[in-house]
Amino acid sequence: MQRIPNPLDVGSSPASPAKKIKWNFLKLQAYKRYERKSKKEINMDKNTYNQMRTEMWKIEELEYACNCLMESNGEDYYDYGQSETYGDTKYVSGSPESLIDDAEYVLATFYEPDHVRNESLKYGGDVEKKECQKEIRKIKRWIKKWKSIK
């Protein structure tokens, strides 16, 4: 695997103005290459997306969160390629990124103070704490699996 050059490791700036311009240009080009290689896009077909969504809904807490979103935004909220517009911003809700974002949010609620999931994890009985820890492991496993496709 080819090593991605760090744009900050270009060296020190040369003294002459012409060389400074060329040096800045090379530094910019190196940075652009670094950004392109470090950002990986998810190229996913509809079948893979549907598999991702189906596996997500097998996890109880994620299914509940998705059902809440679908109740408030419409049943087609998680359909492949579905998009919403909020003001000037277009948000694609039927994308792999949105599923991962939603799963990460649900995971964060287990650690967010004054959230029901956090209170169950901290102050619940032994059975309730174990269920929360089990759900956390499932969510983390799902996120790790699908983020690796990125």
C-alpha positions as CSV (number, residue, x, y, z in Angstrom):
1,M,0.0,0.0,0.0
2,Q,1.3,3.4,-1.0
3,R,2.0,5.8,1.8
4,I,-0.1,9.0,1.7
5,P,2.2,12.0,2.0
6,N,1.5,14.4,4.8
7,P,1.1,17.9,3.3
8,L,2.9,19.4,6.2
9,D,6.0,17.4,5.5
10,V,6.9,19.3,2.3
11,G,9.9,21.0,3.8
12,S,10.9,24.5,4.6
13,S,9.9,27.4,2.4
14,P,12.5,28.5,-0.2
15,A,13.8,32.1,-0.2
16,S,13.0,33.5,-3.7
17,P,9.5,34.6,-4.5
18,A,9.2,32.4,-7.6
19,K,10.3,29.3,-5.6
20,K,7.8,30.3,-2.9
21,I,5.0,30.3,-5.4
22,K,6.0,26.9,-6.7
23,W,6.5,25.6,-3.2
24,N,3.0,26.7,-2.1
25,F,1.6,25.2,-5.3
26,L,3.3,21.8,-4.5
27,K,2.1,22.0,-0.9
28,L,-1.5,22.6,-2.1
29,Q,-1.3,19.7,-4.6
30,A,0.1,17.4,-1.9
31,Y,-2.7,18.4,0.5
32,K,-5.4,17.8,-2.2
33,R,-4.0,14.3,-2.9
34,Y,-3.9,13.7,0.8
35,E,-7.6,14.7,1.2
36,R,-8.7,12.7,-1.8
37,K,-7.0,9.5,-0.5
38,S,-8.1,10.0,3.1
39,K,-11.8,10.6,2.2
40,K,-13.4,7.4,1.1
41,E,-16.8,7.5,-0.4
42,I,-19.4,4.8,0.1
43,N,-20.3,3.4,-3.3
44,M,-23.1,1.2,-2.5
45,D,-25.9,-0.3,-4.6
46,K,-29.5,-0.5,-3.4
47,N,-29.3,-4.2,-2.4
48,T,-26.3,-3.6,-0.1
49,Y,-28.0,-0.6,1.4
50,N,-31.2,-2.6,2.1
51,Q,-29.0,-5.3,3.7
52,M,-27.4,-2.7,5.9
53,R,-30.8,-1.3,6.8
54,T,-32.2,-4.7,7.6
55,E,-29.3,-5.6,9.9
56,M,-29.7,-2.2,11.6
57,W,-33.4,-3.0,12.3
58,K,-32.5,-6.3,13.9
59,I,-31.0,-4.3,16.8
60,E,-33.8,-3.4,19.1
61,E,-32.7,0.2,20.1
62,L,-31.8,1.1,16.5
63,E,-35.1,-0.3,15.3
64,Y,-37.0,1.8,17.8
65,A,-35.1,5.0,16.9
66,C,-35.8,4.4,13.2
67,N,-39.4,3.8,13.8
68,C,-39.7,7.1,15.7
69,L,-38.0,8.9,12.8
70,M,-40.3,7.2,10.3
71,E,-43.4,8.1,12.3
72,S,-42.4,11.8,12.3
73,N,-41.0,12.0,8.8
74,G,-43.0,9.5,6.8
75,E,-42.8,5.8,6.1
76,D,-40.4,6.3,3.1
77,Y,-37.8,8.1,5.3
78,Y,-35.3,5.3,5.0
79,D,-36.0,4.4,1.4
80,Y,-32.8,4.3,-0.8
81,G,-32.0,7.7,-2.1
82,Q,-34.7,9.5,-0.2
83,S,-33.8,13.1,0.5
84,E,-35.2,15.9,2.6
85,T,-34.6,19.7,2.3
86,Y,-34.2,21.8,5.4
87,G,-33.9,25.5,4.4
88,D,-31.1,25.6,1.9
89,T,-29.6,22.3,3.0
90,K,-30.4,19.0,1.3
91,Y,-30.1,16.0,3.6
92,V,-30.2,12.5,2.1
93,S,-32.0,10.3,4.6
94,G,-31.8,7.2,2.5
95,S,-28.1,6.9,2.4
96,P,-25.5,4.7,4.2
97,E,-24.1,7.8,5.9
98,S,-27.4,8.7,7.4
99,L,-27.9,5.1,8.8
100,I,-24.4,5.3,10.3
101,D,-25.1,8.8,11.7
102,D,-28.4,7.6,13.3
103,A,-26.7,4.5,14.8
104,E,-23.9,6.7,16.2
105,Y,-26.5,9.1,17.7
106,V,-28.3,6.2,19.4
107,L,-25.0,4.9,20.8
108,A,-24.2,8.4,22.1
109,T,-27.5,8.5,24.0
110,F,-26.3,5.7,26.2
111,Y,-23.6,8.0,27.5
112,E,-25.6,11.3,27.5
113,P,-26.5,12.5,31.0
114,D,-30.2,12.7,31.8
115,H,-31.1,10.4,28.9
116,V,-33.4,7.4,29.5
117,R,-30.8,5.0,28.0
118,N,-28.1,6.5,30.2
119,E,-30.2,6.2,33.3
120,S,-31.0,2.6,32.5
121,L,-27.3,1.9,32.1
122,K,-26.2,3.7,35.3
123,Y,-29.1,3.2,37.7
124,G,-31.0,0.2,36.3
125,G,-31.1,-3.2,37.9
126,D,-28.6,-5.9,37.0
127,V,-30.8,-7.3,34.2
128,E,-31.4,-3.8,32.7
129,K,-27.7,-2.9,32.8
130,K,-26.7,-6.1,31.1
131,E,-29.4,-5.5,28.4
132,C,-28.0,-2.0,27.8
133,Q,-24.4,-3.3,27.6
134,K,-25.6,-6.0,25.1
135,E,-27.3,-3.3,23.0
136,I,-24.2,-1.1,23.1
137,R,-22.0,-4.1,21.9
138,K,-24.5,-4.8,19.1
139,I,-24.6,-1.2,17.9
140,K,-20.8,-0.9,18.1
141,R,-20.4,-4.1,16.1
142,W,-22.9,-2.9,13.5
143,I,-21.2,0.5,13.1
144,K,-17.7,-1.1,12.8
145,K,-18.9,-3.5,10.2
146,W,-20.6,-0.9,8.0
147,K,-18.1,1.9,8.5
148,S,-15.3,-0.4,7.3
149,I,-17.1,-0.4,3.9
150,K,-16.5,3.3,3.7
